[in-house]
Amino acid sequence: MFILMFSKYYSVKLQNMRQLTLLLTMLLTYEAFSQIPNDSIYSSWWENKNSSIFNSIDSGQFDGNTYGYLKLNNSGKIIVLDFQSTKTILDIDMDPNKVYDNSIKRYSTQTTSGKTFLTYETYALANILTIMLNGEHYRIGTIDGASDMPIIGMTFNYCNEKTTEYLTLFVNNPLELTTTRQIMKDGDINYLEAKKIAKKITLFPGSTLIVTISK
């Protein structure tokens, strides 16, 4: 009798676990696929990316300036990072394998006060935004896999006038940048452990940067 009751109990528990697993799988699948753009969006991204006048350059360093602002929430404190014609460097590092792109392009600048630093990296459609605030490295985005997914919630746009390129970065939705990657690097710990102790900042929609670089 006990064995029969235990068997029924175990069967119900197993069924509930299977239902929970199925529900979680459906939710995760929906979340993942709901962010996958359609072919038209992909085409527009590539068309925009390919309009950069630096696409044909495999390596080198170029000078420019950054204008605009970033509004963010840092532990409940609202901060505005101001960029008024701040000096900017574009470093182009060649990818010897040229799998998805000829090179990684890295834009480096700082705020008007010179106290906060910003780096924007791009390879194919993938990109990374890093803000060095109060000695902490806050980051969003990754360059791996097929390198075909840019940061969701931030648009990028290239246009040019003769030998000057204008790269506009515009925040459409709140973006959460964390120190997870830096903690993993410094502490030699895995992602899940680093995520538990990571700090974060949130960029507000409307934040805009215009990066001008001379070829």
C-alpha positions in Angstrom: 0.0 0.0 0.0 2.8 2.4 1.0 4.7 1.6 -2.2 1.6 2.2 -4.3 0.9 5.6 -2.6 4.6 6.6 -3.0 4.5 5.6 -6.6 1.4 7.8 -7.3 2.9 10.7 -5.3 6.2 10.4 -7.3 4.2 10.2 -10.5 2.3 13.4 -9.8 5.5 15.2 -8.7 7.2 14.1 -11.9 4.3 15.2 -14.0 4.3 18.6 -12.2 8.0 19.0 -12.8 7.6 18.1 -16.5 4.8 20.7 -16.8 6.9 23.3 -15.1 9.9 22.5 -17.3 7.7 22.8 -20.4 6.3 26.1 -19.2 9.8 27.5 -18.6 11.0 26.2 -21.9 8.0 27.9 -23.7 8.6 31.2 -21.9 12.4 31.2 -22.7 11.7 30.2 -26.3 9.1 33.0 -26.6 11.6 35.5 -25.1 14.4 34.5 -27.4 12.4 34.4 -30.6 10.4 37.5 -29.9 13.7 39.4 -30.1 14.8 37.9 -33.4 14.3 40.4 -36.2 12.8 39.5 -39.5 14.7 39.4 -42.8 13.7 43.0 -43.7 15.2 44.3 -40.4 18.4 42.3 -41.0 18.7 43.7 -44.5 18.3 47.3 -43.2 20.9 46.7 -40.5 23.4 45.3 -43.1 22.7 48.1 -45.5 23.3 50.7 -42.8 26.5 48.9 -41.6 27.8 48.6 -45.1 27.4 52.3 -45.7 30.4 53.0 -43.4 33.3 54.6 -45.2 35.7 52.6 -43.0 34.4 49.2 -44.2 37.2 48.9 -46.7 39.9 49.7 -44.1 41.4 46.7 -42.4 43.6 48.5 -39.8 44.6 51.9 -38.6 43.8 54.7 -36.1 41.7 57.8 -36.9 40.7 60.9 -34.9 37.4 62.5 -34.3 35.0 63.9 -31.7 31.9 62.9 -29.8 28.8 65.0 -29.0 25.7 64.3 -27.0 24.7 62.9 -23.6 23.9 59.7 -21.7 21.3 59.8 -18.9 21.5 56.9 -16.5 20.4 55.6 -13.1 23.2 54.5 -10.8 21.8 52.9 -7.6 18.9 55.4 -7.6 21.0 58.4 -8.5 20.2 60.1 -11.8 23.4 61.1 -13.7 23.9 62.8 -17.0 27.2 62.1 -18.8 27.9 65.1 -21.1 30.0 64.9 -24.3 30.9 68.3 -25.8 33.2 67.7 -28.8 35.2 65.3 -26.7 38.3 63.8 -28.4 37.6 60.4 -29.9 39.9 57.7 -31.3 38.8 55.0 -33.7 41.1 52.0 -33.6 40.6 49.4 -36.4 42.1 46.0 -35.7 42.2 43.6 -38.5 40.6 40.1 -38.1 43.3 37.8 -39.6 40.6 35.2 -40.4 38.0 37.7 -41.7 35.2 35.3 -40.7 32.3 37.8 -40.5 34.0 41.1 -40.9 37.4 42.6 -41.9 38.1 44.0 -38.5 37.0 45.0 -35.1 36.3 48.8 -34.8 36.8 50.4 -31.4 35.7 53.9 -30.6 37.2 55.4 -27.4 36.2 58.7 -25.8 35.5 60.4 -22.5 33.0 62.9 -20.9 33.5 66.6 -21.1 34.8 66.5 -17.5 37.3 63.8 -18.4 36.1 61.7 -15.4 34.2 59.0 -17.2 35.3 57.0 -20.2 33.3 55.2 -22.9 34.2 52.5 -25.4 32.0 51.3 -28.3 33.1 48.2 -30.2 31.6 46.7 -33.4 32.3 43.6 -35.5 29.8 42.6 -38.2 26.4 43.4 -36.6 27.5 42.7 -33.1 28.5 45.5 -30.8 29.6 46.3 -27.2 29.1 49.4 -25.2 31.3 49.9 -22.1 31.2 52.8 -19.6 34.0 53.2 -17.1 32.3 55.0 -14.3 34.0 55.6 -10.9 36.5 52.9 -11.6 33.9 50.3 -12.6 33.5 48.8 -16.1 29.8 48.6 -17.0 29.1 46.7 -20.2 26.3 45.5 -22.5 26.6 43.5 -25.7 28.8 40.7 -26.9 30.9 39.8 -29.9 30.7 36.0 -30.4 28.7 33.3 -32.2 27.6 34.6 -35.6 28.2 38.2 -34.6 24.8 39.1 -36.2 22.9 40.5 -33.3 23.4 44.1 -32.1 22.4 45.5 -28.7 18.6 45.3 -28.5 17.3 48.7 -27.5 20.0 50.8 -29.1 20.0 51.8 -32.8 23.1 52.7 -34.8 23.3 54.8 -38.0 26.1 55.7 -40.3 26.2 58.6 -42.7 29.0 60.6 -44.2 30.0 63.9 -45.8 33.0 63.5 -48.0 35.7 62.1 -45.7 33.9 62.6 -42.4 31.7 59.9 -41.0 28.9 60.4 -38.5 27.9 57.4 -36.3 24.8 58.0 -34.3 23.9 55.8 -31.3 20.4 56.3 -29.9 18.9 54.5 -26.9 15.3 53.4 -27.7 14.6 51.3 -24.6 16.2 51.2 -21.1 19.6 49.4 -21.3 21.1 47.6 -18.3 24.9 47.6 -18.2 26.6 45.5 -15.6 30.1 44.8 -14.2 29.7 41.1 -14.7 32.3 40.6 -17.4 34.9 42.7 -15.5 34.3 40.6 -12.3 34.7 37.4 -14.3 38.0 38.7 -15.7 39.4 40.0 -12.4 38.2 37.3 -10.2 38.5 34.3 -12.5 34.9 33.2 -11.6 32.1 31.9 -13.8 29.2 34.0 -15.2 26.5 32.9 -12.7 28.7 33.7 -9.7 29.8 37.0 -11.1 26.2 38.0 -12.0 25.2 37.6 -8.3 27.6 40.3 -7.1 27.7 42.6 -10.2 26.8 46.2 -10.1 24.6 47.8 -12.7 23.5 51.0 -14.3 20.6 51.7 -16.5 20.7 54.0 -19.5 17.5 56.0 -20.2 15.7 56.1 -23.6 16.6 59.3 -25.5 20.3 59.1 -24.6 22.1 60.0 -27.8 25.7 60.1 -29.0 27.0 61.4 -32.3 30.6 60.2 -33.1 32.4 62.1 -36.0 35.5 60.5 -37.4 37.7 61.8 -40.2 39.0 59.3 -42.7 
